Amino acid sequence: MSFKINQKLKFSYFCNVFIISSIFFAGLFLLPETAYLAGIDSIDIINLTNQERLNNNLEKLDFNPKLKKAAYAKAKFLLNNQIFTHNTSEKKFSDWIKNVDYEYSFVGENLAINFTENEEVVRAWMESKGHRENILSEDYTEIGVSVLEGEYDGHSTYLIVQIFGTPRNEKKVLQANSSPFLASSTTITNVDNNINIDNFNPTTITFTQDNKATTQDLLTILMSIIIASLLSYLYTLILSYIIKKFKKDSFGKDLSHHH
């Protein structure tokens, strides 16, 4: 009977140690990943943008996958080339929109980098004249946002591209023979909570895209849990062995004293 009780106590002890160590190791592996998944998200950026429009008695912008695709391509280009600008010497920001076959009458773009929260991004845009005008413009009916995480200027960061547009066949009526309108906002950089805003360029506008947990992210979390469990199991075995050996040595010394 005492043997069975002893075995139950050992099993209970083993389980408690395993659970506690699993939580510890899982925390080590998953905290950075959790922080990443809890970062900036394109859907939240769109929702916050539309909330600002509703607060100013404007209609919400509809999500357009082509604008999101253009925003993603623009964000990827900026990170790959380590630049942060609306236009380059070879391409205007509207070229990325044209590349996805989005025929527009109005388009615009907002850029942001080095932010960690959705609210910070939209708040900074709203405090900037050019970005605010893009968000609250009555000329736009659609939106696409891209959020990419990557290396920029030697450190890991989020780069956000927000694109506004109105299809050419929309209800907006342009004057006869008028060319499509391009409006561009400035870029916003948040470094150590200090916001630096470039000079507003009235000749162009701005974009955006998405950062949801992908299959790769979920696989990474799953692998982290598996590794944490294996480490916990190994840790529990080693700890049990050490305690068992310690008790054996202690009892051995006690018995020798009695003799």
ROFI-535037 format. One record per residue (C-alpha): residue in one letter; z, x, y. Coordinates in steps of 0.02 Angstrom, whole numbers, plus 50000, padded with zeros to 5 digits. Layout:
BEGIN
AZXY;...
//
This chain:
BEGIN
M500005000050000;S500465013950120;F498835022550076;K497835007150127;I498795005550290;N498505023950325;Q496645021950293;K496565006950411;L497455016850547;K496235031250524;F494745019450535;S495455010950690;Y495775027850771;F494015033750727;C493235017950802;N494245019250963;V493785037450988;F491955033750950;I491875019251074;I492725028851214;S491645044351189;S490075033451178;I490465025951347;F490775043251419;F489165050951355;A488135035551396;G488785036651574;L488225054751587;F486475050351529;L486225033451610;L487005035151782;P485495044451855;E484295032151770;T485295017251831;A485235023952008;Y483355025651993;L483115007951928;A484245001252064;G483185009552199;I481805002652308;D480754988752233;S479094981852297;I479524963752257;D481124965052359;I480164973152502;I478954958452502;N480364945752495;L481294954152638;T479684955152739;N479354936552713;Q481154932652760;E480884941352927;R479324930752953;L480254914652911;N481634919753032;N480294920353166;N479484903653118;L477984911853035;E477174907852868;K477574918452717;L476284931052657;D475494928452487;F475514942652362;N473784949852328;P473554961552177;K472084970452259;L473154975352408;K474494981352290;K473204991652196;A472604999252360;A474385002952412;Y474725011552246;A473165022352262;K473645027052440;A475445031352391;K474865041852244;F473615050952356;L474965055052484;L476165061852353;N474835071752262;N474245079752423;Q475985081452501;I475475072752662;F476185057752753;T474915049652866;H473865033852884;N472195042652903;T471545059452845;S470085069752906;E469035062352766;K469705044552745;K470405030552850;F471785019752779;S470555005352767;D469505015352642;W470835012752509;I470694993952540;K468814994252528;N468925003952365;V469744989052280;D468374977152342;Y469504967952462;E468384960552598;Y469454957752750;S469434951252926;F471124958952968;V472084973152883;G473614983452925;E474794996452851;N476615001852861;L477265017952783;A479025023952748;I479825038452655;N481555045452612;F482425028652604;T483545023152459;E483775004452489;N482574990052519;E483564983352666;E483525000352753;V481635001052744;V481314983752816;R482684985852947;A481895002253006;W480184994053015;M480884979453114;E481674991553238;S480005000153267;K478794991353386;G477214995053287;H477934991053116;R478754975153180;E477104969153252;N476304971453082;I477674961852992;L477674947553118;S475804946753149;E475014929453136;D473364937753088;Y473924941752911;T474034929952763;E474224942052616;I475234957252569;G475324971052439;V476694984152421;S476855000152320;V478425010452295;L478225027252209;E479565039852166;G479045058052169;E479245075252243;Y478895077252429;D479285092452534;G480315099852393;H481435085152353;S481375068852254;T481085053452360;Y480325036152372;L478695033452465;I478295015652518;V476575009152567;Q476454991452634;I474744983552663;F474364967552755;G472724958352751;T471724942652780;P470194939652671;R468534937952760;N468334920252698;E470054914952759;K470364901152885;K470524914153023;V468974912753133;L468254928153217;Q467054928753362;A465234929753314;N464624947353271;S466384954253287;S466854968253168;P468364967753052;F469974971453145;L471004986653099;A472764988553162;S473905002553108;S475735005453131;T476655021753138;T477485030052991;I479375030152972;T480365044352897;N482205043052859;V482975060252833;D484865060952814;N484975043752898;N484055050253052;I482505039753081;N481015048753156;I479565037853212;D477845044553255;N476905038653408;F476135021553385;N474275021653353;P473515005053411;T471875007953319;T472465006053139;I473674996053023;T474714998352857;F475044994752662;T476284993652505;Q476614993052310;D477864991252164;N479235000552069;K479834989951923;A480624996651766;T479165001751657;T479065003251467;Q479335021851488;D480935018451587;L481595007051449;L481165019751315;T482085032951415;I483635021951423;L483525018151236;M483375036651195;S484845040351308;I485905027551215;I485405034651046;I485775052551100;A487435047151176;S487905038351013;L487475053650907;L488465065151022;S489915053051017;Y489875052450827;L489825071450818;Y491225072950945;T492285060450847;L492025069850683;I492485086550762;L494025079250847;S494575070750685;Y494355087050590;I495375096850717;I496785084050716;K496785083350526;K496845102250513;F498215103150643;K499275090550548;K498975099550383;D499515116250458;S501035108350537;F501585099650377;G501305115850280;K502475125350395;D503795111750387;L503775111650196;S503925130450186;H505465129650298;H506275116750185;H506045128150035;
//
